[in-house]
Amino acid sequence: MADALNFYEVSANELPALARLHKKSFGAAAWSRDQLAQSLSLATTYALAVSKGVAPCGVVLCQHVGEEAEILTLCIDPDSQRQGMGLSLLRMLRETLRQKGTHYLRLDVADDNAPAFALYKKAGFIETGLRKGYYKRLGHTANAVTMEIVL
């Protein structure tokens, strides 16, 4: 029997686990512990995690202001990917934000990140724009596709 997913609002106490998860998910492009701490310290940041046990295996951070929210980062532990966890996390985020009075959820995704792009499309996000050369990579750049969903 598969473990049930647990969703919960992230607290600053979980910073070490979140930093490890982000590093495992993004490698050299991961946010530092200080960057995560700074984001979590803002009153406008909302962070939601998912776990199958004690440690988080997925997290999404967003900025929530009035009727709008923007996803800043979303990561799922590579060992837990392709099990529906990312989609479940996005659905829970949408419902939570809807209850907070949010009407729009936006994000940027690199056009060379096919798995993330597919996840957001499956979750119902639509393309709304393109930012050329937005992501700086070692030796090249990637465009950011802007996406949005109406809650």
N, CA and C atoms as an extended XYZ file, in Angstrom:
453
Properties=species:S:1:pos:R:3:atomname:S:1:resname:S:1:resid:I:1 pbc="F F F"
N         0.838       -1.169        0.000 N   MET     1
C         0.000        0.000        0.000 CA  MET     1
C         0.890        1.241        0.000 C   MET     1
N         0.604        2.200       -0.872 N   ALA     2
C         1.401        3.423       -0.971 CA  ALA     2
C         1.134        4.323        0.233 C   ALA     2
N         2.183        5.030        0.635 N   ASP     3
C         2.039        5.975        1.734 CA  ASP     3
C         1.158        7.136        1.295 C   ASP     3
N         0.317        7.618        2.225 N   ALA     4
C        -0.525        8.770        1.948 CA  ALA     4
C         0.335       10.029        1.880 C   ALA     4
N        -0.097       10.964        1.059 N   LEU     5
C         0.606       12.236        0.960 CA  LEU     5
C         0.091       13.175        2.033 C   LEU     5
N         1.014       13.867        2.686 N   ASN     6
C         0.675       14.858        3.696 CA  ASN     6
C         1.100       16.223        3.185 C   ASN     6
N         0.185       17.184        3.202 N   PHE     7
C         0.462       18.542        2.770 CA  PHE     7
C         0.460       19.444        3.996 C   PHE     7
N         1.405       20.371        4.050 N   TYR     8
C         1.459       21.272        5.190 CA  TYR     8
C         2.202       22.547        4.829 C   TYR     8
N         1.847       23.628        5.529 N   GLU     9
C         2.526       24.900        5.335 CA  GLU     9
C         3.918       24.805        5.940 C   GLU     9
N         4.882       25.282        5.207 N   VAL    10
C         6.280       25.193        5.615 CA  VAL    10
C         6.601       26.276        6.642 C   VAL    10
N         7.389       25.901        7.627 N   SER    11
C         7.876       26.867        8.606 CA  SER    11
C         9.383       27.025        8.440 C   SER    11
N         9.917       28.088        9.001 N   ALA    12
C        11.360       28.342        8.927 CA  ALA    12
C        12.161       27.238        9.617 C   ALA    12
N        11.548       26.488       10.522 N   ASN    13
C        12.232       25.380       11.204 CA  ASN    13
C        12.665       24.287       10.227 C   ASN    13
N        12.017       24.233        9.095 N   GLU    14
C        12.311       23.188        8.118 CA  GLU    14
C        13.325       23.617        7.070 C   GLU    14
N        13.953       24.740        7.297 N   LEU    15
C        14.912       25.285        6.347 CA  LEU    15
C        16.020       24.303        5.968 C   LEU    15
N        16.650       23.603        6.917 N   PRO    16
C        17.707       22.658        6.513 CA  PRO    16
C        17.192       21.572        5.548 C   PRO    16
N        16.026       21.011        5.830 N   ALA    17
C        15.464       19.974        4.957 CA  ALA    17
C        15.096       20.551        3.593 C   ALA    17
N        14.560       21.766        3.575 N   LEU    18
C        14.202       22.396        2.299 CA  LEU    18
C        15.439       22.703        1.462 C   LEU    18
N        16.484       23.172        2.103 N   ALA    19
C        17.728       23.459        1.378 CA  ALA    19
C        18.297       22.174        0.763 C   ALA    19
N        18.270       21.075        1.521 N   ARG    20
C        18.759       19.787        0.984 CA  ARG    20
C        17.900       19.343       -0.201 C   ARG    20
N        16.587       19.469       -0.068 N   LEU    21
C        15.668       19.072       -1.131 CA  LEU    21
C        15.906       19.913       -2.384 C   LEU    21
N        16.055       21.216       -2.218 N   HIS    22
C        16.267       22.103       -3.361 CA  HIS    22
C        17.596       21.779       -4.045 C   HIS    22
N        18.631       21.524       -3.251 N   LYS    23
C        19.948       21.175       -3.808 CA  LYS    23
C        19.882       19.851       -4.571 C   LYS    23
N        19.192       18.873       -3.994 N   LYS    24
C        19.062       17.565       -4.649 CA  LYS    24
C        18.285       17.694       -5.959 C   LYS    24
N        17.314       18.593       -5.988 N   SER    25
C        16.468       18.766       -7.167 CA  SER    25
C        17.120       19.600       -8.261 C   SER    25
N        17.854       20.657       -7.866 N   PHE    26
C        18.369       21.609       -8.847 CA  PHE    26
C        19.882       21.646       -8.971 C   PHE    26
N        20.605       20.942       -8.128 N   GLY    27
C        22.063       20.925       -8.214 CA  GLY    27
C        22.657       22.310       -8.077 C   GLY    27
N        23.527       22.678       -9.013 N   ALA    28
C        24.231       23.963       -8.945 CA  ALA    28
C        23.287       25.155       -9.059 C   ALA    28
N        22.106       24.959       -9.634 N   ALA    29
C        21.147       26.062       -9.801 CA  ALA    29
C        20.228       26.220       -8.590 C   ALA    29
N        20.433       25.415       -7.558 N   ALA    30
C        19.562       25.467       -6.371 CA  ALA    30
C        19.713       26.787       -5.639 C   ALA    30
N        18.649       27.173       -4.969 N   TRP    31
C        18.706       28.338       -4.093 CA  TRP    31
C        19.550       27.969       -2.885 C   TRP    31
N        20.293       28.928       -2.396 N   SER    32
C        21.082       28.706       -1.182 CA  SER    32
C        20.148       28.706        0.030 C   SER    32
N        20.670       28.228        1.130 N   ARG    33
C        19.900       28.248        2.379 CA  ARG    33
C        19.502       29.683        2.730 C   ARG    33
N        20.410       30.634        2.506 N   ASP    34
C        20.114       32.040        2.792 CA  ASP    34
C        19.008       32.579        1.886 C   ASP    34
N        19.027       32.205        0.618 N   GLN    35
C        17.980       32.655       -0.299 CA  GLN    35
C        16.620       32.093        0.113 C   GLN    35
N        16.593       30.818        0.493 N   LEU    36
C        15.343       30.225        0.966 CA  LEU    36
C        14.871       30.906        2.244 C   LEU    36
N        15.794       31.155        3.174 N   ALA    37
C        15.442       31.809        4.440 CA  ALA    37
C        14.893       33.208        4.191 C   ALA    37
N        15.540       33.933        3.291 N   GLN    38
C        15.080       35.283        2.985 CA  GLN    38
C        13.668       35.253        2.401 C   GLN    38
N        13.407       34.343        1.494 N   SER    39
C        12.078       34.238        0.908 CA  SER    39
C        11.037       33.857        1.960 C   SER    39
N        11.371       32.874        2.793 N   LEU    40
C        10.424       32.433        3.822 CA  LEU    40
C        10.156       33.514        4.869 C   LEU    40
N        11.062       34.455        5.030 N   SER    41
C        10.888       35.498        6.039 CA  SER    41
C         9.907       36.586        5.592 C   SER    41
N         9.589       36.634        4.320 N   LEU    42
C         8.682       37.655        3.805 CA  LEU    42
C         7.228       37.298        4.120 C   LEU    42
N         6.466       38.276        4.531 N   ALA    43
C         5.060       38.062        4.863 CA  ALA    43
C         4.241       37.625        3.643 C   ALA    43
N         4.718       37.952        2.455 N   THR    44
C         3.993       37.611        1.230 CA  THR    44
C         4.305       36.218        0.704 C   THR    44
N         5.268       35.536        1.305 N   THR    45
C         5.627       34.195        0.846 CA  THR    45
C         4.696       33.162        1.455 C   THR    45
N         4.214       32.281        0.604 N   TYR    46
C         3.450       31.125        1.063 CA  TYR    46
C         4.201       29.897        0.566 C   TYR    46
N         4.481       28.963        1.457 N   ALA    47
C         5.221       27.755        1.092 CA  ALA    47
C         4.435       26.533        1.533 C   ALA    47
N         4.277       25.613        0.625 N   LEU    48
C         3.531       24.389        0.874 CA  LEU    48
C         4.433       23.201        0.562 C   LEU    48
N         4.468       22.247        1.472 N   ALA    49
C         5.291       21.052        1.273 CA  ALA    49
C         4.411       19.820        1.219 C   ALA    49
N         4.968       18.774        0.652 N   VAL    50
C         4.316       17.473        0.628 CA  VAL    50
C         5.324       16.447        1.118 C   VAL    50
N         4.836       15.503        1.902 N   SER    51
C         5.708       14.433        2.390 CA  SER    51
C         4.934       13.124        2.364 C   SER    51
N         5.712       12.054        2.374 N   LYS    52
C         5.142       10.712        2.526 CA  LYS    52
C         5.491       10.179        3.894 C   LYS    52
N         6.264       10.928        4.625 N   GLY    53
C         6.707       10.528        5.952 CA  GLY    53
C         7.092       11.767        6.724 C   GLY    53
N         8.286       11.753        7.270 N   VAL    54
C         8.736       12.871        8.096 CA  VAL    54
C         9.294       14.019        7.254 C   VAL    54
N        10.214       13.735        6.369 N   ALA    55
C        10.890       14.780        5.592 CA  ALA    55
C        10.067       15.170        4.368 C   ALA    55
N        10.125       16.462        3.993 N   PRO    56
C         9.413       16.868        2.782 CA  PRO    56
C        10.053       16.236        1.547 C   PRO    56
N         9.217       15.813        0.602 N   CYS    57
C         9.747       15.296       -0.661 CA  CYS    57
C         9.338       16.199       -1.818 C   CYS    57
N         8.658       17.295       -1.493 N   GLY    58
C         8.302       18.288       -2.490 CA  GLY    58
C         7.929       19.582       -1.806 C   GLY    58
N         8.184       20.691       -2.491 N   VAL    59
C         7.841       21.994       -1.926 CA  VAL    59
C         7.580       22.978       -3.058 C   VAL    59
N         6.675       23.901       -2.800 N   VAL    60
C         6.419       25.005       -3.712 CA  VAL    60
C         6.395       26.286       -2.891 C   VAL    60
N         7.125       27.292       -3.366 N   LEU    61
C         7.125       28.614       -2.741 CA  LEU    61
C         6.497       29.587       -3.703 C   LEU    61
N         5.624       30.430       -3.187 N   CYS    62
C         5.025       31.453       -4.034 CA  CYS    62
C         4.905       32.755       -3.272 C   CYS    62
N         4.803       33.815       -4.037 N   GLN    63
C         4.500       35.128       -3.491 CA  GLN    63
C         3.012       35.339       -3.678 C   GLN    63
N         2.337       35.722       -2.608 N   HIS    64
C         0.891       35.892       -2.627 CA  HIS    64
C         0.575       37.314       -2.197 C   HIS    64
N         0.033       38.100       -3.114 N   VAL    65
C        -0.329       39.480       -2.820 CA  VAL    65
C        -1.721       39.732       -3.386 C   VAL    65
N        -2.661       39.968       -2.505 N   GLY    66
C        -4.030       40.257       -2.935 CA  GLY    66
C        -4.624       39.112       -3.727 C   GLY    66
N        -5.079       39.417       -4.914 N   GLU    67
C        -5.748       38.423       -5.760 CA  GLU    67
C        -4.784       37.646       -6.652 C   GLU    67
N        -3.483       37.915       -6.529 N   GLU    68
C        -2.508       37.279       -7.404 CA  GLU    68
C        -1.433       36.541       -6.616 C   GLU    68
N        -0.931       35.470       -7.218 N   ALA    69
C         0.197       34.730       -6.646 CA  ALA    69
C         1.103       34.309       -7.798 C   ALA    69
N         2.379       34.187       -7.477 N   GLU    70
C         3.358       33.743       -8.466 CA  GLU    70
C         4.226       32.663       -7.852 C   GLU    70
N         4.326       31.542       -8.547 N   ILE    71
C         5.208       30.468       -8.101 CA  ILE    71
C         6.649       30.900       -8.333 C   ILE    71
N         7.440       30.842       -7.272 N   LEU    72
C         8.856       31.198       -7.353 CA  LEU    72
C         9.717       29.977       -7.623 C   LEU    72
N         9.387       28.880       -6.961 N   THR    73
C        10.119       27.634       -7.169 CA  THR    73
C         9.234       26.465       -6.764 C   THR    73
N         9.400       25.381       -7.466 N   LEU    74
C         8.720       24.126       -7.150 CA  LEU    74
C         9.728       23.022       -7.382 C   LEU    74
N         9.858       22.137       -6.412 N   CYS    75
C        10.759       21.004       -6.622 CA  CYS    75
C        10.197       19.755       -5.953 C   CYS    75
N        10.457       18.660       -6.591 N   ILE    76
C        10.103       17.335       -6.099 CA  ILE    76
C        11.397       16.533       -6.043 C   ILE    76
N        11.614       15.860       -4.939 N   ASP    77
C        12.796       15.012       -4.802 CA  ASP    77
C        12.897       14.111       -6.037 C   ASP    77
N        14.049       14.066       -6.680 N   PRO    78
C        14.196       13.226       -7.876 CA  PRO    78
C        13.764       11.766       -7.658 C   PRO    78
N        13.924       11.253       -6.439 N   ASP    79
C        13.505        9.880       -6.144 CA  ASP    79
C        11.989        9.731       -6.079 C   ASP    79
N        11.267       10.845       -6.017 N   SER    80
C         9.799       10.811       -5.913 CA  SER    80
C         9.116       11.375       -7.148 C   SER    80
N         9.870       11.713       -8.172 N   GLN    81
C         9.279       12.286       -9.377 CA  GLN    81
C         8.531       11.225      -10.182 C   GLN    81
N         7.637       11.708      -11.014 N   ARG    82
C         6.819       10.888      -11.912 CA  ARG    82
C         5.903        9.923      -11.161 C   ARG    82
N         5.442       10.381       -9.990 N   GLN    83
C         4.487        9.602       -9.187 CA  GLN    83
C         3.230       10.417       -8.909 C   GLN    83
N         3.077       11.552       -9.594 N   GLY    84
C         1.903       12.396       -9.409 CA  GLY    84
C         2.018       13.383       -8.257 C   GLY    84
N         3.162       13.407       -7.600 N   MET    85
C         3.328       14.275       -6.441 CA  MET    85
C         3.316       15.754       -6.830 C   MET    85
N         3.970       16.111       -7.922 N   GLY    86
C         3.991       17.506       -8.361 CA  GLY    86
C         2.598       18.005       -8.704 C   GLY    86
N         1.837       17.192       -9.404 N   LEU    87
C         0.468       17.561       -9.765 CA  LEU    87
C        -0.400       17.693       -8.510 C   LEU    87
N        -0.248       16.779       -7.579 N   SER    88
C        -0.995       16.857       -6.321 CA  SER    88
C        -0.619       18.105       -5.532 C   SER    88
N         0.658       18.442       -5.520 N   LEU    89
C         1.110       19.636       -4.816 CA  LEU    89
C         0.524       20.895       -5.455 C   LEU    89
N         0.508       20.953       -6.780 N   LEU    90
C        -0.080       22.098       -7.471 CA  LEU    90
C        -1.579       22.196       -7.211 C   LEU    90
N        -2.264       21.082       -7.196 N   ARG    91
C        -3.713       21.098       -6.911 CA  ARG    91
C        -3.986       21.605       -5.502 C   ARG    91
N        -3.197       21.158       -4.538 N   MET    92
C        -3.388       21.611       -3.165 CA  MET    92
C        -3.058       23.101       -3.050 C   MET    92
N        -2.012       23.550       -3.737 N   LEU    93
C        -1.668       24.964       -3.734 CA  LEU    93
C        -2.813       25.790       -4.308 C   LEU    93
N        -3.353       25.360       -5.435 N   ARG    94
C        -4.463       26.086       -6.063 CA  ARG    94
C        -5.641       26.205       -5.114 C   ARG    94
N        -6.000       25.117       -4.466 N   GLU    95
C        -7.145       25.134       -3.550 CA  GLU    95
C        -6.873       26.045       -2.355 C   GLU    95
N        -5.683       25.982       -1.804 N   THR    96
C        -5.328       26.820       -0.660 CA  THR    96
C        -5.359       28.293       -1.047 C   THR    96
N        -4.779       28.628       -2.193 N   LEU    97
C        -4.777       30.015       -2.641 CA  LEU    97
C        -6.186       30.503       -2.951 C   LEU    97
N        -7.001       29.639       -3.537 N   ARG    98
C        -8.396       30.001       -3.824 CA  ARG    98
C        -9.105       30.371       -2.523 C   ARG    98
N        -8.875       29.585       -1.474 N   GLN    99
C        -9.498       29.866       -0.182 CA  GLN    99
C        -8.987       31.176        0.418 C   GLN    99
N        -7.794       31.602        0.025 N   LYS   100
C        -7.228       32.862        0.515 CA  LYS   100
C        -7.690       34.054       -0.328 C   LYS   100
N        -8.519       33.798       -1.337 N   GLY   101
C        -9.037       34.874       -2.175 CA  GLY   101
C        -8.219       35.170       -3.414 C   GLY   101
N        -7.296       34.291       -3.761 N   THR   102
C        -6.469       34.478       -4.947 CA  THR   102
C        -7.267       34.111       -6.196 C   THR   102
N        -7.110       34.921       -7.252 N   HIS   103
C        -7.807       34.647       -8.512 CA  HIS   103
C        -6.879       34.169       -9.621 C   HIS   103
N        -5.597       34.553       -9.539 N   TYR   104
C        -4.643       34.218      -10.601 CA  TYR   104
C        -3.370       33.643       -9.996 C   TYR   104
N        -2.870       32.593      -10.619 N   LEU   105
C        -1.595       32.005      -10.229 CA  LEU   105
C        -0.714       31.994      -11.469 C   LEU   105
N         0.471       32.591      -11.340 N   ARG   106
C         1.374       32.736      -12.484 CA  ARG   106
C         2.719       32.082      -12.186 C   ARG   106
N         3.494       31.878      -13.245 N   LEU   107
C         4.832       31.319      -13.095 CA  LEU   107
C         5.627       31.537      -14.367 C   LEU   107
N         6.925       31.343      -14.258 N   ASP   108
C         7.840       31.273      -15.398 CA  ASP   108
C         8.443       29.884      -15.386 C   ASP   108
N         8.597       29.296      -16.565 N   VAL   109
C         9.256       28.004      -16.683 CA  VAL   109
C        10.201       28.054      -17.877 C   VAL   109
N        11.378       27.492      -17.698 N   ALA   110
C        12.357       27.475      -18.779 CA  ALA   110
C        11.839       26.626      -19.932 C   ALA   110
N        11.991       27.148      -21.133 N   ASP   111
C        11.484       26.424      -22.298 CA  ASP   111
C        12.270       25.152      -22.598 C   ASP   111
N        13.413       24.964      -21.932 N   ASP   112
C        14.172       23.726      -22.117 CA  ASP   112
C        13.923       22.724      -20.982 C   ASP   112
N        12.951       23.015      -20.134 N   ASN   113
C        12.599       22.125      -19.029 CA  ASN   113
C        11.288       21.411      -19.375 C   ASN   113
N        11.380       20.440      -20.270 N   ALA   114
C        10.193       19.750      -20.778 CA  ALA   114
C         9.351       19.094      -19.687 C   ALA   114
N         9.941       18.418      -18.681 N   PRO   115
C         9.104       17.809      -17.648 CA  PRO   115
C         8.284       18.837      -16.857 C   PRO   115
N         8.901       19.967      -16.495 N   ALA   116
C         8.176       21.002      -15.748 CA  ALA   116
C         7.097       21.625      -16.621 C   ALA   116
N         7.433       21.895      -17.869 N   PHE   117
C         6.458       22.483      -18.791 CA  PHE   117
C         5.246       21.558      -18.929 C   PHE   117
N         5.496       20.265      -19.083 N   ALA   118
C         4.404       19.291      -19.208 CA  ALA   118
C         3.559       19.234      -17.929 C   ALA   118
N         4.213       19.306      -16.773 N   LEU   119
C         3.490       19.297      -15.504 CA  LEU   119
C         2.543       20.487      -15.415 C   LEU   119
N         3.033       21.672      -15.735 N   TYR   120
C         2.196       22.864      -15.628 CA  TYR   120
C         1.045       22.826      -16.634 C   TYR   120
N         1.298       22.336      -17.829 N   LYS   121
C         0.211       22.190      -18.820 CA  LYS   121
C        -0.842       21.214      -18.299 C   LYS   121
N        -0.394       20.100      -17.742 N   LYS   122
C        -1.322       19.098      -17.206 CA  LYS   122
C        -2.143       19.670      -16.052 C   LYS   122
N        -1.550       20.578      -15.291 N   ALA   123
C        -2.239       21.202      -14.156 CA  ALA   123
C        -3.214       22.291      -14.602 C   ALA   123
N        -3.220       22.616      -15.900 N   GLY   124
C        -4.181       23.578      -16.414 CA  GLY   124
C        -3.641       24.965      -16.695 C   GLY   124
N        -2.341       25.168      -16.549 N   PHE   125
C        -1.756       26.468      -16.853 CA  PHE   125
C        -1.734       26.677      -18.367 C   PHE   125
N        -1.908       27.922      -18.767 N   ILE   126
C        -1.830       28.252      -20.191 CA  ILE   126
C        -0.676       29.228      -20.403 C   ILE   126
N        -0.106       29.190      -21.594 N   GLU   127
C         1.000       30.090      -21.932 CA  GLU   127
C         0.460       31.498      -22.138 C   GLU   127
N         1.155       32.469      -21.553 N   THR   128
C         0.734       33.860      -21.699 CA  THR   128
C         1.824       34.758      -22.261 C   THR   128
N         3.046       34.260      -22.367 N   GLY   129
C         4.105       35.098      -22.897 CA  GLY   129
C         5.444       34.397      -22.928 C   GLY   129
N         6.460       35.128      -23.364 N   LEU   130
C         7.807       34.590      -23.492 CA  LEU   130
C         8.807       35.680      -23.110 C   LEU   130
N         9.790       35.299      -22.305 N   ARG   131
C        10.885       36.205      -21.946 CA  ARG   131
C        12.164       35.604      -22.531 C   ARG   131
N        12.651       36.209      -23.581 N   LYS   132
C        13.824       35.668      -24.280 CA  LYS   132
C        15.084       35.822      -23.442 C   LYS   132
N        15.864       34.741      -23.386 N   GLY   133
C        17.144       34.761      -22.688 CA  GLY   133
C        17.051       34.985      -21.187 C   GLY   133
N        15.934       34.682      -20.589 N   TYR   134
C        15.679       34.969      -19.175 CA  TYR   134
C        16.570       34.166      -18.232 C   TYR   134
N        16.733       32.879      -18.524 N   TYR   135
C        17.537       32.015      -17.659 CA  TYR   135
C        18.961       31.933      -18.184 C   TYR   135
N        19.911       32.290      -17.340 N   LYS   136
C        21.325       32.233      -17.706 CA  LYS   136
C        21.866       30.877      -17.278 C   LYS   136
N        22.371       30.145      -18.231 N   ARG   137
C        22.925       28.824      -17.980 CA  ARG   137
C        24.393       28.834      -18.351 C   ARG   137
N        25.110       27.847      -17.891 N   LEU   138
C        26.523       27.729      -18.232 CA  LEU   138
C        26.637       27.537      -19.745 C   LEU   138
N        27.130       28.559      -20.422 N   GLY   139
C        27.351       28.464      -21.856 CA  GLY   139
C        26.165       28.809      -22.736 C   GLY   139
N        24.994       29.039      -22.156 N   HIS   140
C        23.837       29.405      -22.981 CA  HIS   140
C        22.742       30.037      -22.112 C   HIS   140
N        21.698       30.465      -22.777 N   THR   141
C        20.535       30.978      -22.063 CA  THR   141
C        19.312       30.178      -22.481 C   THR   141
N        18.272       30.266      -21.679 N   ALA   142
C        16.998       29.627      -22.010 CA  ALA   142
C        15.907       30.675      -21.870 C   ALA   142
N        14.906       30.565      -22.694 N   ASN   143
C        13.762       31.460      -22.601 CA  ASN   143
C        12.850       31.036      -21.455 C   ASN   143
N        12.155       32.006      -20.900 N   ALA   144
C        11.145       31.713      -19.888 CA  ALA   144
C         9.777       31.819      -20.554 C   ALA   144
N         8.994       30.773      -20.414 N   VAL   145
C         7.608       30.797      -20.852 CA  VAL   145
C         6.781       31.221      -19.645 C   VAL   145
N         6.027       32.298      -19.795 N   THR   146
C         5.150       32.718      -18.707 CA  THR   146
C         3.836       31.974      -18.859 C   THR   146
N         3.314       31.526      -17.719 N   MET   147
C         2.085       30.735      -17.708 CA  MET   147
C         1.179       31.236      -16.591 C   MET   147
N        -0.107       30.959      -16.747 N   GLU   148
C        -1.080       31.420      -15.766 CA  GLU   148
C        -2.268       30.461      -15.715 C   GLU   148
N        -2.892       30.439      -14.545 N   ILE   149
C        -4.136       29.708      -14.392 CA  ILE   149
C        -5.078       30.588      -13.580 C   ILE   149
N        -6.332       30.604      -13.984 N   VAL   150
C        -7.353       31.323      -13.241 CA  VAL   150
C        -7.921       30.367      -12.212 C   VAL   150
N        -7.926       30.807      -10.959 N   LEU   151
C        -8.407       29.941       -9.872 CA  LEU   151
C        -9.901       30.131       -9.695 C   LEU   151
